[in-house]
Amino acid sequence: MSLSPAVLAQLPSVALTLALYASDYVHERRPDLEKVAAFIVDGANRWGLPELMNNVCHLVAFWQMCDDDASTSEAWSAHEKRFDNYRILHCTLSKRQFATVRRHLRAMATEAVAA
């Protein structure tokens, strides 16, 4: 069962970042946000909702540990086994870019219904 772009448009930005991370997206200096939306759908469907949400939880928990100055070398090691920080940074968009991507995701869902 594939995830609808309309559902993805409702997810938090960190989930969209990780869905993009799961895809074959390659960082562009000036990304085509319509293509980015398609990559997000692809990445989310590669992982599926359970794995996507599990990874979101792990990433957010790690960030919270860092924010609380409670991170350990073991936590860093586990994080680095799960994620490539450099790639996460290159899959992160601005608030404005995420808003545009969400519009594209909603448009993709509308087009799929119309077809």
Long-range contacts (C-beta under 8 A, 24 or more apart in sequence): 2-45, 3-41, 3-44, 3-45, 3-48, 3-49, 4-109, 4-112, 5-37, 5-41, 5-105, 5-106, 5-108, 5-109, 5-112, 6-105, 6-106, 6-109, 8-40, 8-41, 8-44, 8-105, 9-102, 9-105, 9-106, 9-109, 12-56, 13-93, 13-95, 13-98, 14-56, 14-59, 14-60, 15-44, 15-52, 15-53, 15-56, 16-40, 16-93, 16-98, 16-101, 17-88, 17-91, 17-92, 17-93, 18-43, 18-47, 18-52, 18-55, 18-56, 18-59, 18-88, 18-91, 19-43, 19-44, 19-47, 19-52, 20-91, 20-93, 21-83, 21-87, 21-88, 21-91, 22-46, 22-47, 22-52, 25-91, 27-90, 27-91, 31-93, 31-97, 33-93, 33-97, 33-100, 33-101, 33-104, 34-104, 36-93, 36-97, 36-101, 36-104, 37-101, 37-104, 37-105, 37-108, 38-108, 40-101, 40-105, 41-105, 41-108, 55-82, 55-83, 58-82, 59-83, 59-88
